[in-house]
Amino acid sequence: MNPPSSFLRSACIVPILAVALTTSALVAGTATVAVNFNTVVRTIDPLTFSGIESGYGSTKLPNDLNQQAAISMLDLAMLRVNLGYQTPGNPSSTIVSKVAGGDTSITGTQWINAIKATGAIPQIRVQMDAALPQSTWVTDAANMVDYFNDTTSNPVTRWVIGNEPSDNGHTVESYAQGFVAMAAAMKAADPTIKIGGPASAQYNSSNTGFLKAALTRIQQLGGTPDFVIFHSYGSGNANNATLLDETLQKYETNPADLRSFLIATWGSTVGGAMPIEIGEWNLKTNSDARQLQHYGTVWTALAMGRMVKSGVISRFYADKNGLTMGFLVDTANPTYGGSSYTAQPNDPMPAYHGIGMFTGEDLFTGFGTQLVSTTTTSSTGHIYAVSSGNPRNIVAVNYNPTDNTTTTFNLTGVTNASVAVWQKNSGNQSPVNLGTINVTGGTFNYTLNAYTVTTFIVTPTSAPPAPTGLAATASNAQVSLTWNASAGATSYTVKRGTTSGTYPNTFTSATNSYTNTGLTNGTTYYYVVSATGTGGESANSSQVSATPSAGTSYTFQESSLAAGASSGDTWRTSTDANASGGALAFYDATASADYVTRITPSVNAGTYQLSVVIKTGNNRGIYQIATSPTLGGTYTNLGSAQDQYNTAQLFQVEQVIGTVTFSTTGTKAIRFTVTGKNASSSGYGLAIDAIKLTPQ
């Protein structure tokens, strides 16, 4: 893309909080919106709301505290910056901005520190100058990773290779070869970083277009980007209606098409989870009078909603760029194409508020992390909603320029609430607080005026606390549940599924117990319970699971089992509210072949599936289970060795070991023998929550 006016482009991004978003082209009259806060559609990437530090402007971010403060208030999650060595191929030279005509008196460290000062994480775009040999790109990129992440201990975790390569002298082959070589060298310097590309200038759905062709070639060369990037701007000189409706659909359809391609190329496990970044987006690739108008807020908010729905990371272009393209004012009172905007340097531009009505602008709680189910009676409406805490937000974008609509909002998961109303309209340059309304019986009404962006901050009143102490007991074709009563609860919702974390079946109980009958023996069922009171529905309880069978299921909390023979290392217990029984047992093994034996209470004769519930960690070992039908009997290995290592501490991780048959009733001996550790683990210890025996 050609640089607008005297500037070139770059890129940026942001995170957010609990919220519901409604975008609809509303017609005169009435409409109904349904928001179900209990039904999660997708988890929103923490980097969804991001941007770009362009490197342009009359003042630069590292030297302008007011600019840093304005970006901080927008609460962006990530900002991309274009950096490289002042003298390519010479790592002794200074790392500086590499935008055309950029200020080379500011060092790369100053740029990174300024981005971090805004609260955003930095993302660096490294250079692929087609006029230089590939070896220079590779060496410089690896040296930059080493400089920030090792030499100066100023880590940068996300990197982009190249920018609009087909517009900057690259063929598919030269870019793919360069990407694979650069990524390998950069990860040799720091294997924890994330690297993306190819940052194509636009989206082309054809497999022969640059984006897909380059990705195909990267895969053929053995490469795999950690995330995939393409740029997507509004359609040039299109009229207002087209920009607001038809062209915005590409922010949903193009990511969906790309996701199918990634799955076809890398498989569902890798391709299905590979993040997609719309790495640059704006109303237009260069200056446009509408970017100075309230229209710019409406367009940006609607585009943002589309991208939230599609599940991409978005990087708005940019903080400052020419007269109109930034989300901050560069020169006071900019004028372009007959439109003027009365504002001082570093004041928000209209696009700033299009994003800010999601992030909150430090005025109100920003958007949440879970997109939930919504519907609308508006034939041209689009409804989005998020829920991840209290309060929850609803963002409503009425992009009809003339019609107002009285809208009824029906909320599931919130019964009574106080709702603060914030709105950006053509009559105010910044969002204003229009007061508070109430939700009664899960419903409130509001008139959404033409061309407005409205954020409703929904704060439920007196919702009961989430139930605690949920316990499940399986028997023949049924599971009995009990839990502690929640203060203020008038009823409880039991939620059940056959996949952990998903609960499609719900049942209502007036008391703190419930028996779920008519189940299939041998199937594991997962349960949570929520409490409902006059203030609405609580969060879910901790999850429990149970497997009905004609036999008896056993769950033995490790912290309460008797000790048997061991190699002598310490076995200790510790209370932990995140453990299934409120406590964990730790075996402080120090080497391979260390072992400890646990003695169960009496177990009926029969065939069981044995599983171990653990807590992962970065200092855990690998263990092998062996069982003995009696205390003095012979131990037989069961299943394969299991690794407790993970970079994160995850609770109640169930590892299925295998099937064991006990021919007699009585106590059983279960031995844990340490067989080694993951290469990344710092220790051999084990953390055991429980041992489960499930009849087969």
Secondary structure, DSSP 8 states (H G I E B T S, - for coil): ---STT-----EEB---S-EEEEE---SEEEEEEEEEEEEEEE--TTBEEEE--S-SSS-GGG-HHHHHHHHHHT-SEEEEEEEESSTT-TTS-EEE-STT--TTSBHHHHHHHHHHTT-EEEEEE---TTS-HHHHHHHHHHHHHIIIIIS-----EEEE-SSGGGTT--HHHHHHHHHHHHHHHHHH-TT-EEEEEEESS---STTSHHHHHHHHHHHTT---SEEEEE----TT--HHHHHTTGGGHHHHHHHHHHHHHHHHHHHHHHTT--EEEEEE-SSSS--GGGGSHHHHHHHHHHHHHHHHHT-EEEES-SS-TTTSSSB-SSSS-EETTEE----TT-B-HHHHHHHHHH-TTTS----SEEEEEEES-TTEEE-EE-SSSSEEEEEEE--SS--EEEEEEEES-SSEEEEEEEE-TT-SS-EEEEEEEEBTTEEEEEE-TTEEEEEEEEESS--------EEEEETTEEEEE----TT-SEEEEEEESBTTB--EEEEESSSEEEE-S--TT--EEEEEEEEETTEE------EEE---SS--EEEEGGGSEEEEE-S--EEEEE-TTSTTSEEEEE---STT-EEEEE-S-B-SEEEEEEEEE--BTTBEEEEEEEESSTTS--EEEEEEEE-B-SS--SSEEEEEEEEEESS-B--EEEEEEEEE-TT-S--BEEEEEEEEEE-
